[in-house]
Amino acid sequence: PGGVGKTTTAAAIGLRAALMGRKAIVLTIDPAKRLANSLGLDELSNTPQHIDLAEHSSHASLEANGGELWAMMLDQKKTLDDLVRRFAPDPGAFQRAEKNNIYRLLSSTLHGMQEYMALDKLHDLYTSQRFDLVVLDTPPTKNALEFLETPSRAKTFFDERVIKWFIPNRRSSGLFGKVFDPGSVVLKLLGKIFGESFVKDLTEFFETLEFLQQALQSRGEMIDYIMRDEQTHFVVISSADPRRVKEALFFHEKLGELGQHADAFIINRVIPHFKSIDLESFSKDILAKLSPEPLSDELSSTLREELASTYRALSRLALRDRDALASLASRVGGELMQSIPMLGQDIHSIDQLVNLSKFLTPSKPVMPQKTS
């Protein structure tokens, strides 16, 4: 679900792996700067960036065990540009594509392009064998489902039956094609409606797609293999809010329909259990710690009431969280669930991320001690 800390958790998983001696990279699809912010950085780019943990942390020897943390943020246009450059049949092919108005528009806005480019980047990271672990931070549920369906669509991303309508030398050469060329009719009609310059751009655009078609199909098959590899694991991130848990269960069921399954459920911002206490005494103790000077009776009474009201509200939310987690456990199995308590702060540094990562598994990461 949206807004439950997916990107921060992805960063924590990558950091956890680095602390345990692995070379890990976190790739985010989110164009917002949440991943960079959680790592204490101003920005990330479309190329892997090494995160110097010692430089960004108070733990001076975080990398002493040999692990490394890398991060990057997907730029779908740059990824597509790199793909076109790589498979262009001649040096001028990319320059022609880059000048094409339709290419410039669709490379940034075509539905599904972001998901496909993310998987293409995953393909490159996987096949390069540079990293021990690749953590891919996907979009929320609706977009993530489209993302998971992308490998099968990628195999026919640009249908040859469509392409040949717009490329003169690919149209039918049979008797029907000589007598009646449907592609020419379509182009003439489009020319009358949108102008000849649009038709020229459209034809050049499909000529670009033509030389990409075979590469995209073969890469799509490899991406499908990667997604179904037994070493690929799906982690569902949620909060304990019943609406978010319901959405997480919906996603879990959709994964099953796609022949996949979730290997873990991480539940963020779980409100801890509140014991029954004497609220009057509790409020007085809190006020005594907060204010060294005696408060007026009226102000003291007002603050005690607000503290008691807040405590009762949080107690109810804690019960709600436990009920939601129990419901989730009954559906997916408690052994797959890992809860992270509400920490009371946003994550904007490596040190805070280290603290969050401690809740991800029962074992402790390698944390070299400072030396004097």
C-alpha positions, 0 to 999 in steps of 0.5 A: 500500500501507499505511504507505509514506508516501502522505500525506507524499508527497502533501504533498510534491507539493503543496509542490513545486507551490507552490514552482514558482509554483502554487496547490495544495491537498492533500486527505487522506481519512485521519482520522489527523493525518499530513498535518497532522503532515508540514506541522508543524501540530497539526490540519486541518479540513474547509475549505481552510487556507492554509499560511504557508510563510514562517512554518513554514519557515526559508526566509523567502521561500518564497512570493516566486514567487507559489505557495501551499500549502493543505491540508484533512482530509475530515470525511465527516459535515460534508461530507454535512451541507453537501450536505444544507443546499445542496440541501434544499427548505426551511429545516427539511429539514436540521434534520429530517435532523440529528435523524434517528437513522438519518441521524446513524448512516449519515452517519458509518458507511455503507460507501462514504460516506467515499469518496463524500464525498471525491469530492464534495469533489474535485468542489467543489474542481475546479469552484470553479477556486480552485486550479491543482492538487488533490492527493487523498491516497487510502486504501490499496489495498483502499479506494482501489479502492472509491474509484475505483469510487465515481463509477459507483456515485454515479450510482445512489447512492440507487436510486429503486426502493428509495426509493419503498418507504419513502415513501408518496406515491412507491409504485405508484398502479396497480391492484396498488398499490391492492390490495396495497402492498408498501411498507406490508407492509415498513413494518408488518413492520419496525414489529413487529420494531424499533418504530414510532419506527424506522419513522418515522426510516426513512421520514424518512431516505428522504425526505431521500435523495429530495431529494438523489437528483437532485443526487447523480446529476448530481454523480456524472456530473461526478465521473466526468468529473473522474476521466477528465479527461486532466488528472487523473493517478494516482500510485502510492506504494510502498516497495521492500519486495517485498510492497509492490511486489507490492501496487503492481503489483496496484493498477496492474493493477486501475487498467487494469481500471477504464480508468485508468492510473498516470502515475508510481510513487514509491518511498519509503525506498529503501536506498542501494547499499552498496559492498564495504569493509573492515568492520574498518577501517570499524568502527574509524573509526566508533568513533573518531568516536563516542567520544573516549575509548578503549574497553575491548577487550571493548566495542570488539570487541562494538561493531565486531561489531554495526556490521559485522552492521548493515552487512551486513544493510543491504547485503542489504536494499539488494540486495533493494530493487534487485531489487524495483525492477528487477522493477517497472521491467520491468512498468511501465517505468523512465521512470515510476519515481522513487525517494526514498532512506531519509532517516533521519527522519520528516517533521514540518516544512516544511523536511523536506518541502522536502528530500523534495520535491527528489527528486520531479522532476529539476528544482529548485523555485524557492527564493528565497534569504534576504536579510540 
